[in-house]
Structures are given as structure tokens and as C-alpha cells.
Amino acid sequence: MSPVLYIPEITGSQRTNGEDMKRKDFIKLSAVSGAGMVMAGSFPGVVKAGFGKEKIRVAVMGGRSRAGALALSFAKASGSEVVSVYDVDRRPLDGLAKEIESIQGKAPATGTDFRYALEDPAVDALVIGAPDHWHTPATVMALSAGKHVYVEKPGSHNPYEAELIVQAQQRYGGMVQMGNQQRSAPESIEAIRLIHEGLIGSVHYAKAFYSMARNPIGRGQIADVPEWLDYELWQGPAPRTPYRDNVIHYNWHWFKKWGTGELLNNGTHEVDICRWALDVQHPVRVTSHGGRFFYDDDWEFFDTQNVTFDFSGKKAINWEGFSANGFQFFNRGRGSVIYGSDGTMLIDREGFIAYDRSNQEIRRSLRQDDAERDQLDTVGAGPLTDLHIQNFIDGIVNGARLTAPIEDGQKSVHMLHLGNISQYVERSLKINERTGRIVGDSEAMSYWKRPYEPGWEPRI
């Protein structure tokens, strides 16, 4: 039985490369709202698009900032072609299409509604660079339509979605790579290998850190939707709210309807390295302290947060993040420190340095090229992103093992969602280490899942 896909109705005139596109008719198994989506009727392993091809064809959801950088990286990668790019803000599309054409020799189609890519049998994979509230719904839609998915971190907006996106991958069978690109860094891979081989002894504790001096976002005002923005589609699965002038494009990160705060915006990368190094799964206790201390504005998350994740076997991970103070840890703006019985290892995107118990350096591997190193912490596609994307392509084309499959990536993300929930309820959470579920706290569990715009809830 083939997948049956219900896609939220596309309204208004949509154009791709200047041509009106006609919407296909889909067989409907039951009456559903034209505004919503339901995925049903598939079997595991159904997605085989791209396997054995010399080149896969990708569509990109998003054309600005990180999404635009992903599009360029896919355009220059070996074995892929960007065939279409969609953004609810049409302003960057023409320029991005020209850049892509200069790389791959062929311009992609452009449009504002990514759902056309799901209807295109020529598309093998969807690249999702949209806001966090779209990550899981778009991934489920793409998998159900027979596509593979490259989805930016965090990949989910809440613990419910962290479970759902994994279930969708297992059901529909497509490859899903999460955009925690440090997993593909040769230096990080070597660092973890050395840790697991015992270079610094048995590891028991890891610290992840991030610092950034972000400016306040002020008090937004309700305003008319700009003519260049499809705000209805931008909201998508999120409950409808009037347009405000301090949300789009970047500040949505700091609003609970659409974003997940700094803990998942940047903490995902470093905490994932720590969990990888300590070889742990779900924690048994999560405790968060912090708040919005620096500014009085619309920011709904925390500019200062310290979260501890306790695991069985006497292991723990701590994340300390600052969004409004750029003072660096260990002379770095971000990174991870792994503590072992025989030494310590500092890991960041440049590489690693290992020390013995006397703090004498015993091993290092750092990128030496200044130009390359300068790209590592930007939203643009740098060498780590290029490696990560190539790994995804190789996984589709020849079955290479993904370095950040969604099931593993969401274990790190899931515990970070729990960190935010601990902060919401202002107490420690007891966690079932087998399932990752909160134990004995109904108030905390009320944050497990977000509300959706009626008819837009993703289901498999």
C-alpha cells in the first residue's frame, strides 16, 4: 500500500520560476479539513528515492540565513543537485537561485510554498531550514511523501515531537539527518574515539558552554503583514497570532510558539558532543536554573541558564549558556570539556586538546587554516556543514552510515527540552531513563506537547 498524503490546502496563486503550478488531486481515505494534514497507510522502508543514483535532487525549505547556506552547500556537494528552493519571504529567492546556478550550472525552481516539492516525483530529499515549529511537521510530511530529509537542529519543538519524528522515520523508512554538523567533523570523531579508547581514563562528567552578547528585542507592536511575507504559511502548524514587528526573521527563536530558546538553538551542538563522549542515553534527573536577567523585553526564554543532566552510573552533563553576556569560557565562545579519571579533553569546532591529570598536554588536533576556522561558528555553510551534507548524500546514494541519524540526534534534543521544562516549573524533574518520560509531575508533563493550529497537527 502506498503512502497517502493529506497536505494543508495551498491558497492563492503560487508561482515557480514564473509558471503557475496546478495542484494535484490526492486520494482521500476519510474527510479531513482542507487546512490540515494526516499521514497514513505506509510501511517501514517505503522510501528508496535516490538509492543507487549518481546524483540526488533536493528541494530546500527556506532561502535565508542558515537555509540559504544549506542550499549553497548542497549545490556544490558531490552527488546532489538543488532543483527547487522555497521561502515564505520571496525576496532572497532570485539572488539565491543565481548563486546556485553559478555553482551547479543550472538554476533551481523557486517559490513560496515548499509543499509543491512534496508533490514532485523528481525530488529525492527535502532540506528543512525553517523555524523550529516547522521541523517535525515538515519532516513527517516529507517522509510520508517518500522523501529523505535533512533537517536543521533541533529537529523538534517539544518532547512529543522528539518522539514523533523518530517514529515517522521508522515508519516511512527515509533517511533523516539532523543538522548537528560537528558530528561529521574529523577532529570530533577522532576525539570521541580516543575518549572511548581510554585516553583520559573513565569519563564521568562533561561541561558544555556557550556565550553570546545578544541585544534586546524590545517590545513588538501588532502590525500589518508585509507584502513580501506569506505569514499564514510561516505560522503553519503554530496557533494563529497577529503579526508583530519584532519576530520575523530571527527573533522567533525567543518565543515559545515558534522557538526553543538558546538551550536548543546553540546548546544542542555542545550537549550532543558531551552525550556522545559519555556514551549515555536518557538522564534520570534534570535540573535547570536561570532566567531573563539582562533585559525587560518580549524575550520569553532565558538569557542565563545552567542545566544539569544526571545519568545512572554516576555520570553527569552540565550546560551553561549566556545569551546576553559574551564573556568566554576557556578562551572560547562555545565548546565542551570532558572530564575523566586520568585527564581532561577540551573539544570545540576547531578540534580538541587533551591533558593529563597534571594538566600537561598529551594530544591535540586543531584546524590550522585561519580562513576555514573563521567559518566554523557562523550561520553560513562552512567545512563542517559541507562534510555533514556529504555524509547525508552518501547515505542516500550508496548506503553510508549517517553520522547524525535522527534517532540519535533526538536523544540529545529530548533531554534539552526537559531542561526547558525544568526551568518552566522551577524544580528538578525525575526522568524514566528507559523512556525519557517525566515521572510523577503532571504540571511538568503539561509542557510535553504544544498546541497546534486546528487541522495542522502532524500524525503518522
Buried (B, 14 or more C-beta within 10 A) or exposed (E): EEBBBBBBEBEEEBBBEEEEBEEEEEEEEEEEEEEBBBBBBBEEEBBEBBBEBEBBBBBBBBBBBBBBBBBBBBBBBEBBBBBBBBBBBBEBBEEBBEBBBEBBEEBBBBBBBBBBBBBBEEBBBBBBBBBBBBBBBBBBBBBBBBBBBBBBBBBBBBBBBBBBBBEBBBBBBBBBBBBBBBBBBEBBBBBBEBBEEEBBBEBBBBBBBBBBEBEBBBEBEEEEEEEEBBBBBBBBBBEEBEBBBBBBEBBBBBBBBBBBBBBBBBBBBBBBBBBBBBEBBBBBBBBBEBEBEBBEBBBEBBBBBBBBBBBEEEBBBBBBBBBBBEEBBBEBBBBBBBBBEBBBBBBBBBBBBBBBEEEEEBBBBEBEEEEEBEBBBEBBBBBBBBBBBBBBBBBBBEEBEBBBBBBBBBBBBBBBBBBBBBBBBEEBBBBEBEEBBBBEBEEBBEBBBBEBBEBBBBBB
